Amino acid sequence: MAFKRKTSKVLIEAQTRLANMQGIDPNLDLGNGLTLAAYADEIAANQQQLDEYNAQLAKADAAGNNFKAGEKGLRTTSSRMLAAVGVKYGKDSNEYEMAGGTRTSERKKGKPSEEQE
């Protein structure tokens, strides 16, 4: 399952506010370091952090897909290995049980249905 990419309502609102405040005065300085240039820099830094976060999610998705593909191949190989032990030693052998299989003599018998009685 893919990770959901993140968006930022705060970032969108800040970008809108910056554009609106630039309409007031492109060089607006409200004192105490509150300038449009500083505000724009902080918005840009936040946008970069969001982009990096979403890029990491994409990498995690790719790694997860690679792992799932490898796991599927491993499951197939494991099944083939058990089947090969069954062919070589028999499905009722100790070796088959040691390899993780259930010996045919130890399988539970199904209950006969009432229709057969």
N, CA, C and O of each residue as an XYZ file, in Angstrom:
468
protein
N       0.835     -1.168      0.000
C       0.000      0.000      0.000
C       0.886      1.241      0.000
O       1.835      1.349      0.777
N       0.561      2.151     -0.870
C       1.378      3.355     -1.006
C       1.098      4.334      0.138
O      -0.026      4.453      0.627
N       2.153      5.020      0.538
C       1.994      6.059      1.546
C       1.294      7.257      0.920
O       1.559      7.610     -0.229
N       0.419      7.867      1.665
C      -0.288      9.056      1.185
C       0.654     10.251      1.260
O       1.254     10.523      2.300
N       0.771     10.955      0.147
C       1.620     12.137      0.109
C       0.964     13.260      0.905
O      -0.261     13.369      0.959
N       1.780     14.073      1.508
C       1.289     15.127      2.390
C       1.167     16.443      1.636
O       2.003     16.776      0.796
N       0.126     17.173      1.947
C      -0.023     18.546      1.493
C      -0.120     19.404      2.744
O      -0.309     18.881      3.842
N       0.007     20.708      2.588
C      -0.012     21.579      3.751
C      -0.956     22.747      3.532
O      -0.704     23.630      2.712
N      -2.038     22.731      4.276
C      -2.990     23.840      4.222
C      -2.314     25.120      4.720
O      -2.552     26.201      4.180
N      -1.481     24.997      5.738
C      -0.762     26.152      6.291
C       0.148     26.770      5.231
O       0.225     27.992      5.103
N       0.834     25.915      4.476
C       1.744     26.397      3.434
C       0.964     27.121      2.335
O       1.386     28.179      1.868
N      -0.152     26.565      1.929
C      -0.980     27.196      0.885
C      -1.500     28.556      1.360
O      -1.482     29.533      0.611
N      -1.957     28.605      2.600
C      -2.454     29.872      3.152
C      -1.331     30.912      3.232
O      -1.558     32.087      2.944
N      -0.134     30.492      3.617
C       1.002     31.410      3.721
C       1.382     31.951      2.349
O       1.696     33.134      2.212
N       1.355     31.086      1.328
C       1.686     31.538     -0.025
C       0.660     32.566     -0.524
O       1.017     33.546     -1.178
N      -0.608     32.328     -0.208
C      -1.662     33.277     -0.582
C      -1.471     34.601      0.160
O      -1.579     35.674     -0.432
N      -1.188     34.513      1.452
C      -0.984     35.724      2.248
C       0.218     36.519      1.723
O       0.163     37.746      1.642
N       1.293     35.824      1.369
C       2.474     36.507      0.826
C       2.115     37.254     -0.451
O       2.488     38.415     -0.622
N       1.392     36.590     -1.348
C       1.009     37.238     -2.607
C       0.142     38.469     -2.343
O       0.319     39.504     -2.986
N      -0.790     38.358     -1.403
C      -1.656     39.494     -1.076
C      -0.867     40.635     -0.439
O      -1.109     41.803     -0.745
N       0.069     40.308      0.438
C       0.858     41.352      1.111
C       1.824     42.022      0.142
O       2.158     43.193      0.321
N       2.278     41.304     -0.877
C       3.135     41.922     -1.884
C       2.355     42.985     -2.669
O       2.932     43.930     -3.205
N       1.032     42.804     -2.722
C       0.182     43.814     -3.366
C       0.132     45.106     -2.566
O      -0.084     46.182     -3.124
N       0.334     44.997     -1.256
C       0.372     46.190     -0.411
C       1.656     46.960     -0.690
O       1.635     48.150     -1.005
N       2.779     46.245     -0.566
C       4.093     46.866     -0.805
C       5.098     45.726     -0.981
O       5.283     44.935     -0.056
N       5.753     45.619     -2.146
C       6.707     44.534     -2.383
C       7.877     44.536     -1.406
O       8.529     43.505     -1.234
N       8.157     45.657     -0.767
C       9.262     45.762      0.189
C       8.742     45.967      1.611
O       9.413     46.602      2.425
N       7.575     45.448      1.916
C       6.934     45.660      3.219
C       7.835     45.181      4.355
O       8.324     44.052      4.345
N       8.043     46.061      5.333
C       8.843     45.750      6.521
C       8.012     46.150      7.727
O       7.751     47.334      7.941
N       7.592     45.159      8.522
C       6.739     45.419      9.674
C       7.536     45.497     10.971
O       6.946     45.568     12.049
N       8.830     45.487     10.892
C       9.686     45.580     12.072
C       9.905     44.232     12.732
O       9.198     43.268     12.441
N      10.876     44.169     13.615
C      11.214     42.950     14.362
C      11.487     41.749     13.443
O      11.177     40.610     13.795
N      12.061     42.008     12.280
C      12.411     40.927     11.360
C      11.249     40.430     10.527
O      11.400     39.453      9.793
N      10.100     41.066     10.614
C       8.929     40.649      9.834
C       8.919     41.388      8.501
O       8.252     42.408      8.328
N       9.691     40.825      7.558
C       9.735     41.390      6.211
C       9.173     40.362      5.243
O       9.140     39.165      5.531
N       8.734     40.846      4.097
C       8.215     39.917      3.084
C       9.311     38.974      2.588
O       9.041     37.815      2.271
N      10.540     39.470      2.521
C      11.653     38.624      2.068
C      11.874     37.468      3.057
O      12.054     36.323      2.643
N      11.861     37.771      4.360
C      12.047     36.724      5.373
C      10.874     35.748      5.350
O      11.056     34.539      5.500
N       9.672     36.284      5.163
C       8.459     35.443      5.096
C       8.541     34.507      3.882
O       8.224     33.322      3.979
N       8.964     35.050      2.753
C       9.097     34.244      1.534
C      10.162     33.156      1.711
O       9.993     32.034      1.235
N      11.258     33.494      2.396
C      12.315     32.504      2.649
C      11.796     31.367      3.526
O      12.097     30.201      3.274
N      11.017     31.704      4.556
C      10.474     30.676      5.447
C       9.472     29.785      4.710
O       9.432     28.573      4.923
N       8.673     30.394      3.849
C       7.719     29.618      3.036
C       8.481     28.671      2.115
O       8.124     27.499      1.998
N       9.523     29.168      1.466
C      10.321     28.341      0.555
C      10.993     27.191      1.301
O      11.045     26.071      0.792
N      11.504     27.455      2.496
C      12.143     26.394      3.289
C      11.121     25.328      3.679
O      11.414     24.133      3.645
N       9.920     25.774      4.048
C       8.873     24.822      4.420
C       8.443     23.990      3.217
O       8.194     22.792      3.345
N       8.355     24.625      2.047
C       8.002     23.903      0.819
C       9.058     22.848      0.496
O       8.728     21.740      0.073
N      10.332     23.198      0.698
C      11.419     22.248      0.443
C      11.333     21.060      1.402
O      11.547     19.918      0.997
N      11.022     21.327      2.670
C      10.869     20.235      3.640
C       9.730     19.308      3.237
O       9.855     18.087      3.341
N       8.628     19.875      2.782
C       7.486     19.071      2.339
C       7.857     18.228      1.126
O       7.507     17.050      1.048
N       8.566     18.836      0.185
C       8.997     18.097     -1.009
C       9.937     16.946     -0.646
O       9.822     15.852     -1.199
N      10.860     17.191      0.275
C      11.780     16.142      0.719
C      11.033     15.019      1.422
O      11.339     13.845      1.218
N      10.055     15.373      2.247
C       9.249     14.382      2.950
C       8.506     13.492      1.951
O       8.511     12.268      2.079
N       7.876     14.109      0.966
C       7.138     13.333     -0.029
C       8.066     12.482     -0.891
O       7.688     11.391     -1.317
N       9.277     12.974     -1.149
C      10.251     12.177     -1.901
C      10.671     10.941     -1.101
O      10.841      9.858     -1.661
N      10.836     11.114      0.214
C      11.181      9.969      1.068
C      10.046      8.941      1.080
O      10.303      7.738      1.110
N       8.811      9.401      1.058
C       7.675      8.479      0.998
C       7.696      7.688     -0.308
O       7.400      6.494     -0.320
N       8.045      8.352     -1.398
C       8.129      7.667     -2.693
C       9.214      6.594     -2.655
O       9.030      5.498     -3.184
N      10.354      6.919     -2.023
C      11.431      5.925     -1.895
C      10.979      4.752     -1.030
O      11.295      3.599     -1.326
N      10.240      5.046      0.036
C       9.742      3.981      0.905
C       8.758      3.090      0.149
O       8.755      1.873      0.331
N       7.932      3.688     -0.688
C       7.007      2.906     -1.515
C       7.774      1.965     -2.443
O       7.429      0.791     -2.572
N       8.806      2.485     -3.081
C       9.610      1.672     -3.995
C      10.292      0.529     -3.248
O      10.322     -0.603     -3.730
N      10.840      0.830     -2.069
C      11.497     -0.208     -1.266
C      10.483     -1.273     -0.838
O      10.786     -2.466     -0.844
N       9.295     -0.836     -0.472
C       8.246     -1.790     -0.084
C       7.842     -2.685     -1.245
O       7.635     -3.886     -1.069
N       7.730     -2.094     -2.442
C       7.383     -2.891     -3.619
C       8.475     -3.897     -3.947
O       8.183     -5.038     -4.305
N       9.731     -3.480     -3.826
C      10.851     -4.399     -4.072
C      10.841     -5.550     -3.074
O      11.073     -6.701     -3.443
N      10.568     -5.232     -1.796
C      10.519     -6.265     -0.773
C       9.389     -7.253     -1.053
O       9.581     -8.462     -0.932
N       8.217     -6.748     -1.425
C       7.082     -7.638     -1.722
C       7.388     -8.570     -2.884
O       7.018     -9.744     -2.857
N       8.059     -8.053     -3.902
C       8.421     -8.884     -5.049
C       9.410     -9.967     -4.625
O       9.275    -11.123     -5.026
N      10.406     -9.597     -3.814
C      11.371    -10.581     -3.320
C      10.717    -11.616     -2.427
O      11.055    -12.798     -2.481
N       9.784    -11.172     -1.611
C       9.072    -12.074     -0.713
C       8.239    -13.086     -1.508
O       8.164    -14.260     -1.144
N       7.622    -12.625     -2.583
C       6.829    -13.519     -3.430
C       7.726    -14.595     -4.052
O       7.361    -15.769     -4.096
N       8.893    -14.184     -4.527
C       9.831    -15.150     -5.092
C      10.325    -16.136     -4.045
O      10.474    -17.325     -4.326
N      10.580    -15.640     -2.836
C      11.038    -16.508     -1.750
C       9.971    -17.518     -1.371
O      10.282    -18.678     -1.100
N       8.698    -17.084     -1.349
C       7.601    -17.999     -1.034
C       7.538    -19.130     -2.058
O       7.333    -20.288     -1.696
N       7.716    -18.794     -3.335
C       7.704    -19.802     -4.393
C       8.858    -20.779     -4.229
O       8.676    -21.989     -4.357
N      10.055    -20.249     -3.945
C      11.219    -21.114     -3.764
C      11.042    -22.017     -2.553
O      11.392    -23.196     -2.613
N      10.508    -21.495     -1.456
C      10.273    -22.305     -0.254
C       9.326    -23.453     -0.551
O       9.550    -24.584     -0.121
N       8.272    -23.158     -1.285
C       7.310    -24.192     -1.647
C       7.952    -25.261     -2.534
O       7.703    -26.455     -2.368
N       8.773    -24.815     -3.468
C       9.454    -25.762     -4.353
C      10.447    -26.627     -3.578
O      10.587    -27.818     -3.853
N      11.146    -26.009     -2.594
C      12.099    -26.763     -1.774
C      11.379    -27.865     -0.996
O      11.844    -29.004     -0.960
N      10.253    -27.531     -0.377
C       9.491    -28.525      0.383
C       8.980    -29.631     -0.535
O       9.036    -30.811     -0.189
N       8.482    -29.242     -1.708
C       7.990    -30.243     -2.660
C       9.126    -31.170     -3.105
O       8.919    -32.373     -3.263
N      10.320    -30.615     -3.306
C      11.457    -31.435     -3.728
C      11.863    -32.422     -2.636
O      12.223    -33.560     -2.935
N      11.807    -31.990     -1.359
C      12.085    -32.916     -0.258
C      11.040    -34.028     -0.255
O      11.361    -35.192     -0.015
N       9.788    -33.660     -0.525
C       8.716    -34.657     -0.593
C       8.939    -35.665     -1.704
O       8.658    -36.851     -1.534
N       9.439    -35.206     -2.829
C       9.712    -36.107     -3.953
C      10.896    -37.007     -3.629
O      10.863    -38.202     -3.919
N      11.935    -36.447     -3.035
C      13.153    -37.231     -2.771
C      12.957    -38.229     -1.635
O      13.384    -39.379     -1.745
N      12.317    -37.806     -0.544
C      12.222    -38.664      0.636
C      10.821    -39.217      0.881
O      10.647    -40.128      1.690
N       9.835    -38.681      0.196
C       8.455    -39.108      0.399
C       7.745    -38.159      1.368
O       8.370    -37.593      2.266
N       6.447    -37.993      1.177
C       5.691    -37.049      2.000
C       5.331    -37.603      3.368
O       4.730    -36.900      4.180
N       5.687    -38.844      3.634
C       5.442    -39.407      4.959
C       6.756    -39.632      5.704
O       6.791    -40.368      6.690
N       7.839    -39.003      5.237
C       9.156    -39.231      5.835
C       9.451    -38.230      6.945
O       8.835    -37.169      7.042
N      10.422    -38.610      7.783
C      10.891    -37.693      8.825
C      11.537    -36.451      8.200
O      11.401    -35.344      8.721
N      12.235    -36.643      7.088
C      12.897    -35.529      6.423
C      11.879    -34.483      5.945
O      12.124    -33.280      6.047
N      10.753    -34.946      5.432
C       9.701    -34.036      4.974
C       9.166    -33.213      6.146
O       8.917    -32.014      6.014
N       8.993    -33.869      7.287
C       8.531    -33.174      8.488
C       9.592    -32.182      8.976
O       9.265    -31.074      9.399
N      10.868    -32.593      8.913
C      11.954    -31.703      9.333
C      12.035    -30.461      8.452
O      12.432    -29.391      8.915
N      11.662    -30.602      7.193
C      11.696    -29.472      6.264
C      10.488    -28.552      6.433
O      10.401    -27.511      5.780
N       9.559    -28.935      7.308
C       8.421    -28.057      7.579
C       7.103    -28.567      7.038
O       6.082    -27.893      7.179
N       7.097    -29.724      6.431
C       5.858    -30.285      5.903
C       5.130    -31.113      6.958
O       5.698    -31.442      8.000
N       3.889    -31.442      6.685
C       3.111    -32.313      7.569
C       3.045    -33.680      6.917
O       2.573    -33.827      5.790
N       3.527    -34.675      7.641
C       3.537    -36.042      7.112
C       2.113    -36.477      6.806
O       1.182    -36.113      7.523
N       1.940    -37.258      5.736
C       0.597    -37.687      5.339
C      -0.053    -38.544      6.421
O      -1.273    -38.511      6.578
N       0.742    -39.311      7.171
C       0.176    -40.151      8.229
C      -0.284    -39.330      9.431
O      -1.021    -39.835     10.277
N       0.142    -38.072      9.515
C      -0.235    -37.221     10.641
C      -1.316    -36.198     10.276
O      -1.709    -35.383     11.111
N      -1.784    -36.243      9.051
C      -2.852    -35.323      8.650
C      -4.158    -35.756      9.291
O      -4.444    -36.949      9.395
N      -4.940    -34.793      9.714
C      -6.227    -35.103     10.321
C      -7.197    -35.542      9.235
O      -7.257    -34.954      8.155
N      -7.932    -36.554      9.536
C      -8.939    -37.041      8.600
C     -10.191    -36.187      8.753
O     -10.564    -35.812      9.864
N     -10.823    -35.889      7.650
C     -12.055    -35.120      7.682
C     -13.192    -35.988      8.207
O     -13.213    -37.197      7.976
N     -14.128    -35.377      8.908
C     -15.285    -36.114      9.413
C     -16.220    -36.411      8.254
O     -16.474    -35.541      7.421
N     -16.731    -37.630      8.195
C     -17.678    -37.947      7.125
C     -18.985    -37.183      7.356
O     -19.431    -37.006      8.490
N     -19.572    -36.747      6.275
C     -20.834    -36.001      6.394
C     -21.959    -36.959      6.715
O     -21.843    -38.160      6.472
N     -23.044    -36.442      7.256
C     -24.191    -37.275      7.671
C     -24.859    -37.923      6.473
O     -25.512    -38.956      6.623
N     -24.714    -37.346      5.291
C     -25.322    -37.887      4.082
C     -24.733    -39.240      3.715
O     -25.422    -40.070      3.122
N     -23.463    -39.478      4.059
C     -22.806    -40.732      3.707
C     -23.199    -41.858      4.639
O     -23.022    -43.025      4.291
N     -23.725    -41.550      5.806
C     -24.045    -42.605      6.779
C     -25.331    -43.280      6.479
O     -25.735    -44.188      7.205
